[in-house]
Amino acid sequence: MTVHPQPVRAPLELWGGVECTVVRVGHSWRNQIAETGHATRLGDLDAIAALGIKAIRYPIVWETVAPDRPGSVDFGWHDARLERLRALGIRVVAGLVHHGSGPRYTNLLDRDFAAKLGDYAARVAARYPWIDDWTPVNEPLTTARFACLYGHWYPHKRSYRALARAIVNECEGTRRAMAAIRAVNPSARLLQTEDLGKTFATPRLAYQARHENLRRWLSLDLLTGRIGPDHHWWELLQQQGVAEAELDAFQDGSGRPDILGINHYLTSERYLDERLDRYPGIEPGGNRRHRYVDLEAVRIPELAGETGPAERLREAWERYRIPMVVSEVHHGCTREEQLRWLAEVWDAAETVRGEGVDLRAVTLWSLMGAVDWRSLITRREGVYDVGAFDVRGPAPRPTLVARAATQLAAGGRFEHPVLETPGWWHRPERVYGAAAAAPATAGRPLLITGATGTLGRAFARLAEHRGLAHVLTPRVDLDITDEASIEAAIARLQPWAIVNTAGFVRVADAEQERDACFRANTTGPERLAAACARHGLPLVTFSSDLVFDGQLGRPYLETDPARPTSVYGASKAAAEQRVLDIWPETLVVRTSAFFGPWDRYNFVWDTMRRLNRGEIVEASDAAVVSPTYVPDLVHATLDLLLDGESGLWHLANEGAVSWRGLAERAAEGAGLDASLIRTPERWAPANTALSSARGLLLRKLEPALEDWLQHCALDWREAA
């Protein structure tokens, strides 16, 4: 008997993509390539290539190449980058329209949109005939919904008639674009992307869910020629002004994708519920029959097993039987949750491949991050979500996600203790109305010293919130000045990292208690560093702006020499040097004047309490600091720890201010009488504000103060 060998299937590939949306909101244009800084950094491509990705979704976006007139094109920026990608051996999937409505001389409702896009595609193909893979219009249904049904983006319409026209224009534009491209490159392939999130609902709203679940296939059904007289959308589209001849044009299958790109996000799947009383604080919407809330389906426990990337990939495969890629994986959240989501999607891809689905790649999206996507780019708030790289420094900085990507691209697996706890979308606290409870965590813990201090308790609280297994140790369980105590704790707890928040905190008392201050602030971190070096454990420890004398005349950077003028500052400066000499992998965080929502031992809380009582508050206008909001500090520190960062980092909210200025801003936000704030004459000028040469990771002071006032108003008013 002759045995025929089975074909060997290629391993799952890792692809990449840069967030490249160009949209018009009112009269303003947003360009994510510019806002993340990728527009000016050719070197980003070498950093991306170092991950080992095989292909990249890359923009040749219409609005940037020919913004004013169809025949006036400028490919200069793209020439340099596309040639660099070729030299790096990375395949390009070219995108022409990414959530936009086209340049100013057209829009999604323009009857000539498709012809104009086809003409533009011909020019691009002539310029780059070597590109084989194309996405003329990214997520056509999603774009049409956001621009023409919900009104978020230009042309800001809210009607089904506008939705129908936009989706047909986009799909016809895709068909014409591919015809023009194939006239130049007959082997060109259409990689059509779409978000295929599913809608679930209560029995009363089942009709609405059915409608939305039929609509979610609309763009792909058009392109694959499935919309004929027997199709759900055949008559509906014609009722909204689409001519039968326009639908007939797709019947020959000329728009059929060669590859389906499935974009799936944690918010893609929705749940509709008319029982509004169950969801206080959530703004309802609805249709003309019912009012209801539109929720993330992952928060509904009854849907366990029905949501997730594997289920949606199976549905798409069964419907079309077209080779697929996961064309976007991104989660704008904390670092470990980004990693957990990437791992879940990668595992889902491998699972469905094992079932026979022809799935070829997973695409790590938003490699350089994204700006203001939490408001769908409709508000200019400057909220940056990190990608595989963090661009808030002098050069893109690889994150934990980049480390994972490198191993996945090489055909391996990435292991980390945080993966032993499921993502928030699987934990009990995700459920609306769930009673507050500690999330289930597993695996090796993060060891946090300093159980009685503000910072230690904050780390424990936020580690719990982020699903990070942790142990918060008091001095009786771990004395950082005692080598034997440190070794015993490491042996007992088996931590994967240590965060040291213990220390001497009474700055004024340090002048009379020098030995105690140095023992806690210098000897303790020094011995922790020695233990971590022996065991290969990451260590975080904290320093202070008081290592500086305040006479530089500008905010201090990590590269500025320490010049302490107090015992406390000297103890911290000595600790920095000794710890980094012993264990260079230590992350030393300098911070300043922190205030938080969970304790009363800070300047802001005490100022509010006293002003609320009508008392005089003395605050210097000569001493300038960088007030730091504790939750922001803790989140950024944990992210840096997970990223594997080391050395000195300055972490403080942006916005140097005097103590008096801080008191006045807080009083104004709380509606208290700022005239009660007085300036003592005895305070000497000093500016110990912190900035960073490595990256400004914390937000501005104003929104941080707003958060504090929102969370702490009851506390300081009750204390009055």
C-alpha positions, -999 to +999 in steps of 0.1 A: +000+000+000+013+034-009+012+059+019+009+095+007+024+120+031+000+146+045+008+182+036+026+201+063+007+232+073+027+263+079+029+274+115+007+303+127+024+336+118+026+368+138+018+399+119+018+435+130+000+468+123+003+504+132-029+523+141-034+545+111-069+559+113-075+592+094-109+605+102-127+638+099-147+649+130-166+681+121-141+703+104-111+687+121-090+659+109-074+632+132-044+612+120-032+585+143+002+581+125+009+617+134-005+616+169+016+586+180+047+601+164+052+573+139+050+598+111+085+612+121+103+580+131+115+558+103+134+538+129+101+524+142+102+499+113+135+484+125+121+481+160+090+464+146+111+440+125+131+430+156+099+414+169+101+388+141+068+396+124+062+382+089+039+409+075+025+443+084-007+461+077+006+494+066-011+526+055-010+543+021-041+562+032-059+582+005-064+613+027-026+617+033-014+610-003-040+630-023-057+653+002-066+682-021-070+669-057-072+634-071-043+639-095-021+657-070-003+629-051+027+629-028+042+594-021+075+608-005+067+596+030+055+562+019+084+556-005+110+557+023+090+535+046+078+509+021+113+505+007+126+500+043+100+473+049+111+456+017+147+457+028+137+443+062+119+414+045+084+422+059+055+417+036+031+446+033-007+446+034-015+480+020-045+500+034-060+528+014-090+540+036-089+534+073-121+545+090-121+576+070-146+591+045-119+599+019-102+632+011-121+665+013-133+662-023-154+631-016-171+613+013-189+580+021-222+592+006-207+605-026-221+586-056-186+589-072-168+576-041-161+541-056-149+555-089-126+580-072-112+552-049-106+530-079-086+558-096-066+563-064-059+526-061-046+525-097-021+553-089-009+534-058-005+501-076+015+518-103+038+532-077+042+499-058+035+470-082+054+447-059+027+448-031+006+417-033-019+421-004-044+450-002-071+463+021-088+491+001-113+499+029-108+487+065-139+475+083-164+490+059-195+481+081-179+495+113-169+527+095-203+531+080-220+526+113-198+550+132-200+577+104-235+573+090-257+555+116-243+568+149-229+601+136-195+600+154-174+607+123-179+627+091-204+630+074-221+627+108-254+611+096-278+590+117-300+571+093-303+537+077-304+553+043-270+569+049-257+536+063-269+517+032-253+542+008-220+542+027-217+504+029-225+500-008-200+528-018-173+512+003-178+477-011-181+489-047-150+510-040-132+479-028-143+460-059-131+488-083-099+493-063-090+456-067-098+456-104-074+486-108-047+470-087-050+436-106-046+454-139-011+462-126-004+431-105-027+402-116-017+382-085-028+408-060-049+395-032-078+412-013-075+410+024-109+423+037-111+432+073-142+435+095-152+434+131-176+405+135-188+410+171-220+393+179-251+407+197-269+388+225-301+400+242-329+392+266-359+373+251-378+406+247-351+421+226-343+390+206-357+406+175-331+435+178-302+411+183-313+391+152-313+422+131-279+432+143-265+397+138-277+397+102-263+432+097-228+422+110-222+401+078-234+429+054-201+440+040-187+405+035-220+392+021-219+420-005-183+413-015-188+376-017-219+380-039-243+364-014-269+392-015-294+381-040-332+381-041-334+356-013-311+374+010-324+393+041-307+425+029-318+424-007-351+442-003-340+462+028-311+479+009-333+487-020-358+503+004-330+525+015-322+538-020-297+512-033-305+503-069-309+467-078-282+471-105-257+481-077-264+448-059-263+428-091-228+441-097-215+419-069-231+387-081-201+377-103-179+374-072-154+399-084-153+414-050-147+381-032-119+384-006-089+361-010-084+364+028-108+374+055-093+396+083-113+392+115-109+421+140-121+411+174-121+432+206-134+426+241-161+452+234-171+437+201-197+414+215-228+431+230-257+423+252-291+442+251-312+444+282-344+464+287-343+459+325-328+493+331-331+491+369-303+464+369-278+489+356-278+521+375-255+548+360-255+533+325-271+555+299-298+536+280-305+539+243-329+520+222-350+517+191-385+530+185-400+499+203-379+496+234-354+514+256-325+493+266-288+493+277-261+481+253-235+462+274-203+443+269-214+407+265-183+395+284-198+410+316-229+387+314-222+354+332-250+336+314-231+339+282-201+321+294-189+298+266-208+317+239-185+346+236-148+350+227-125+349+196-127+312+190-165+312+186-165+342+162-137+326+141-156+294+138-187+313+126-168+332+100-152+300+087-184+281+085-201+310+066-175+317+040-148+290+039-122+316+030-087+316+045-085+339+075-062+359+096-069+376+129-062+411+116-062+431+148-054+421+184-053+450+209-066+457+244-063+493+258-057+483+294-030+475+319+000+456+307-008+422+321-044+424+307-029+432+273-008+401+276-037+380+287-058+391+258-030+384+233-024+350+248-062+342+247-065+352+210-033+333+201-046+302+218-080+305+202-063+307+168-043+276+175-075+258+187-096+265+156-066+256+134-066+223+151-103+219+141-095+225+105-100+262+101-076+277+076-063+305+099-029+318+089-018+346+112-026+368+143-019+405+139-006+425+168-024+458+163-015+493+174+021+485+177+029+521+185-003+526+205-033+547+199-046+581+210-082+590+222-098+557+210-116+556+243-138+584+229-137+570+194-113+599+185-143+623+189-126+643+218-091+657+219-080+645+253-046+631+245-054+598+262-027+574+250-031+536+251+002+518+249+008+492+222+037+467+219+058+499+222+054+529+244+062+561+224+061+585+254+099+587+255+128+597+232+124+564+213+097+537+212+102+515+242+094+477+240+068+466+265+059+432+280+037+427+249+067+431+226+086+406+247+058+381+243+055+389+205+092+381+200+087+346+214+054+339+196+069+350+163+098+326+168+073+297+172+076+295+209+053+303+238+056+331+263+053+323+300+048+347+328+033+344+362+005+369+354-009+345+328-018+321+356-047+345+365-074+349+338-082+383+323-108+406+340-133+394+314-133+360+331-131+371+367-161+374+390-158+412+394-165+418+357-203+412+363-225+442+366-237+446+402-213+420+416-205+424+452-170+437+459-147+407+464-111+399+460-106+386+425-093+350+421-056+351+416-032+322+411+005+316+407+037+330+421+030+363+439+043+398+438+059+404+472+052+439+485+069+452+516+056+480+538+021+468+550+016+498+572+024+525+547+003+545+522+022+532+492+023+496+503-014+495+508-020+512+475+001+486+457-019+458+474-052+474+465-043+479+428-026+446+424-059+430+436-078+451+411-055+441+383-057+404+392-020+402+403-013+376+429+005+394+457+015+393+494+018+425+514+042+419+543+045+437+576+079+441+593+072+411+615+071+389+585+098+406+565+123+429+580+142+444+550+172+453+572+176+416+582+192+393+556+179+362+572+144+376+573+146+384+536+158+350+526+132+333+547+104+353+531+117+346+496+119+309+504+084+309+519+066+330+493+085+322+461+078+356+446+084+365+409+093+401+419+096+424+449+082+459+454+098+477+483+076+504+498+090+501+533+111+529+548+116+559+571+090+585+560+091+612+587+113+637+568+116+662+596+124+636+623+152+622+602+174+651+612+174+638+648+171+601+639+198+597+613+208+561+621+172+549+620+166+567+587+196+553+570+189+518+583+154+518+568+160+538+537+195+527+527+205+495+544+171+478+539+170+484+501+207+475+498+200+441+514+169+435+493+190+442+462+216+417+473+190+390+478+173+398+445+206+396+427+212+361+442+178+349+432+175+367+399+144+386+410+132+419+397+132+446+424+114+480+426+123+505+453+114+541+458+133+573+461+124+610+464+127+644+448+145+654+480+177+639+466+180+673+449+186+707+465+160+725+444+185+751+430+187+738+394+161+762+381+141+737+361+125+703+367+150+675+374+158+646+350+171+612+358+205+623+345+209+652+369+233+646+398+218+642+433+226+670+458+206+663+489+204+689+517+187+668+543+193+635+561+162+620+545+174+630+510+209+618+517+195+584+528+176+581+495+205+592+474+228+566+490+202+539+485+199+547+448+236+543+442+241+512+464+211+493+451+220+499+414+256+489+420+246+457+437+217+448+413+216+468+381+182+452+372+165+471+400+139+497+390+144+528+412+114+552+411+119+587+422+086+604+430+073+635+448+046+647+471+022+620+466-015+622+475-041+594+472-077+586+477-073+559+504-055+577+532-056+610+551-019+614+555-012+638+527-011+676+521-041+677+498-065+659+521-054+679+552-058+711+533-093+703+522-102+692+557-090+725+572-105+747+546-138+730+550-136+739+587-128+775+579-093+772+592-062+791+578-039+769+557-002+779+554+014+768+521+046+780+505+047+796+471+085+793+470+088+755+472+078+740+439+071+702+436+055+676+413+024+664+431+019+627+423-015+609+424-009+575+441-031+554+418-013+568+387+021+562+403+013+526+412-002+517+378+028+532+360+053+514+383+036+480+378+036+485+341+074+493+341+080+463+363+062+440+339+080+456+310+113+446+326+125+482+330+154+490+354+175+519+365+163+554+376+128+565+365+111+597+375+073+592+379+052+622+388+021+638+373+029+665+348+026+700+362+051+716+385+034+737+411+041+754+445+025+740+476+003+771+477-006+766+440-016+730+447-038+741+477-055+767+456-062+743+427-076+717+450-097+744+468-111+757+435-120+722+424-138+715+457-156+749+458-138+760+490-126+794+500-090+798+487-086+831+505-079+811+536-046+800+521-017+821+533+020+821+524+046+820+553+075+843+547+101+819+563+102+794+534+133+795+512+129+791+474+134+756+460+122+737+430+124+700+432+099+693+405+105+661+385+105+656+348+119+626+328+143+620+300+130+584+297+093+591+292+064+611+307+042+582+318+017+599+342-011+622+330-013+659+338-020+671+374-054+686+367-073+654+358-055+636+386-068+662+411-103+659+396-102+622+403-090+627+439-118+652+446-144+628+432-132+599+453-123+618+485-149+646+489-169+626+514-139+617+535-126+652+542-161+666+546-170+640+572-137+647+590-148+683+595 
